[in-house]
Amino acid sequence: MRKMTRYGETAAFDYSAAGAFIRNDEFAAGPIAPPPGASTGLIPAGTADKPYAFDGFGQLARSPRLTGTVYDAHGRLIRAKTATEDVFFGYDQTGRRLYKQTRPVADGEPALSLFPMQSFEVGPKVEESFVHIGTARLVRMEHGTGRWFYYLRDHLDSSDYVMTSDGVPVEQMLYPAYGTEHAPEVLNPAWGTHAAVVAADLPRERTHHRFTGKYLDDSTGLYYYGAPYYDPALGRFITPDPLYMGDPERCSTNTVACNLFAYANNNPMAFIDPTGLEGVVAGDEAYRR
């Protein structure tokens, strides 16, 4: 995808022969060049104003939001530090994330989130159950309050609106191409007025399942995609794709995916990456089977 106009804004994108960004208007205006001293152009690059650093294994070490990261022997993110919080992650034997604990750097109590199964989550503020059809998340129910909330999704499975059981929209999400978000009240002041009216009807826990239905960690700004984490600001996964690392011959049929960090074949309006391993056509049900 080279250009997209959405919500009255036009963004241009360009890529190297290896599929790396050389322009990404959603991230920063102007060209993007590999950092000085880079041996290849494959590692995602930031800018002088938005610096990113990766370690020798191709794992994100620092970003404008993260001051440090720690990975386990399997390359899974187990700790991410920001200026105000220290976030820890734990996984089961299959690599599925089980918990997230956020500890304030200054005074404050730790916040624990548990993910024992796809249909149930324990957040710092509330326990929630989810109703799915296949992998599509349709409804969530707050334990304790008994309130039901419904997701209105687009063709990418992104949550565009969250509605009450009475059909009142209480949250709105507006995504540019690669999954950052516009503030809806800025683009449409009428939404700000509406949001103030329905503030008492908001879910107790802010909606986390957002871009392509994946879980956004508010502390880190990263999306959890199952195998890797995804940085929507950068438009790239923060670790190399293990599918192509383990089976490099796949590169002969999909050279763009061999960038290892690329998201959705560099076409995020037509493709999704449901497992974080390989892009598929949006709406294609084959990966669900």
TAJO-V850817 format. One record per pair of residues at least 24 apart in sequence whose C-alpha atoms are under 7 Angstrom apart, sorted by sequence separation. I is the first residue (numbers start at 1). J is the second residue. D is the distance in Angstrom with one decimal. If there is no record, write none. Layout:
I_J_D + I_J_D
//
This chain:
20_44_7.0 + 237_261_5.0 + 170_195_6.5 + 236_261_5.4 + 237_262_6.7 + 236_262_5.5 + 237_263_6.8 + 236_263_5.7 + 170_198_6.3 + 235_263_6.7 + 170_201_6.9 + 170_202_5.8 + 179_211_5.7 + 243_277_5.9 + 241_277_6.0 + 227_275_6.5 + 228_276_5.9 + 225_274_7.0 + 226_275_5.7 + 227_276_5.7 + 159_209_6.9 + 225_275_5.8 + 226_276_6.3 + 159_210_4.9 + 225_276_5.2 + 158_210_5.5 + 159_211_6.4 + 180_232_5.3 + 158_211_4.5 + 179_232_5.0 + 180_233_5.8 + 158_212_3.9 + 159_213_6.1 + 178_232_5.7 + 157_212_4.6 + 158_213_4.8 + 156_212_5.3 + 157_213_5.5 + 178_235_5.4 + 126_204_6.6 + 125_204_6.4 + 126_205_6.5 + 125_205_6.0 + 178_268_6.2 + 177_268_6.1 + 177_269_6.5 + 156_272_6.6 + 156_282_5.7 + 155_282_6.6 + 155_283_6.4 + 96_226_6.5 + 135_288_6.8 + 66_220_6.8 + 134_288_6.9 + 65_220_6.9 + 6_176_6.8 + 60_238_5.2 + 59_238_5.9 + 60_239_6.5 + 59_239_4.6 + 58_239_5.9 + 58_240_6.3 + 27_233_5.7 + 27_234_6.0 + 42_259_6.1 + 19_256_5.1 + 18_256_6.2 + 20_259_6.6 + 19_259_5.7 + 18_259_5.9 + 1_266_6.3 + 1_267_4.8
//
